[in-house]
Amino acid sequence: MTSQTEIYLKDFHRRRAGATRRAYGNHPARSAHAEYPSSYHALAKRVPNDGMPRTVLDLACGDGPLLQILNDRGNSATKLIGIDMSDGELSAARTVLPQDVRLINERAQDLSLDTGSIDYVLSHMALMLMDDIEQVIREIRRVLREGGSLSAVVGRAFLTGPVGEVFLNIFRPIAKANLAHLPLGDARTRSESGWSELLQHGFANVVFEDIEVDWTPTPEQLWSDMLDTYDADRMSETARAQFKSELLSAFAPMQREDGTLKTGWGLRLIQASAA
């Protein structure tokens, strides 16, 4: 049965297809161990670029940025599949991806793919939002061949540094007064220990990598991007106007000489092998 959360997410991504790409697609991402043009590239790097035949599933593929990166490698032996529950996102993906990239409109909790048919499952900024994450993980393990790989980028910290602290101080009272509770995902997806627990059955060699995404927007640019977030989208026009006014006022003295703010996102890259 489709939950209220899924109903909202499907509606949001129909209206604002490509929101995740706009947030993460063009920002340089850095970690202690590697540098990636974006967090999508961090996931793409988990798939060897050696021309060997393999099948890759992008779970919750959105409008297809990760599939684009993989396709642009030019390895015809790599079969690409994208699954998403949003028909709006998949429609956008279809316009930019070649026809041999298979796109499927379905839920991660009930995949139509054959057991053991996938070599690599990738997922970008989605698993931490999903209902019944234990069933999602069971389905991921089912479709993976033995020894196959799961790699996922999930959220770790939103708007880092002082900018994030100011943001939360303004957001929390407005949200409490204006937003009905909308459960987004399982609390265990917000910590390494939680992921270790979720992946303890069926997976081995679970490792984590922190990815820091720098962002230096002007206050107006930051606000514009906030409109692509679930919380701002769910506010009434009055609450949204209050939120914007208070944010811009608080950010004004935090601007650097060039008018920008120094902030970013903290992401977590999870890798595990199907055991």
Secondary structure, DSSP 4 states (H G I P E B T S, - for coil): ---HHHHHHHHHHHHTTTHHHHHHTTS-EE-SS-EESSHHHHHHTTS--S---EEEEEET-TTSHHHHHHHTT--TTEEEEEEES-HHHHHHHHHHS-TTSEEEE--TTS--SPTT-EEEEEEES-GGG-SSHHHHHHHHHHHEEEEEEEEEEEEEESS-HHHHHHHHHHHHHHHHHH------S-GGGGSHHHHHHHTTTTEEEEEEEEEEEEE---HHHHHHHHTTSHHHHHS-HHHHHHHHHHHHHHHGGG--TTS---EEEEEEEEEEEE-
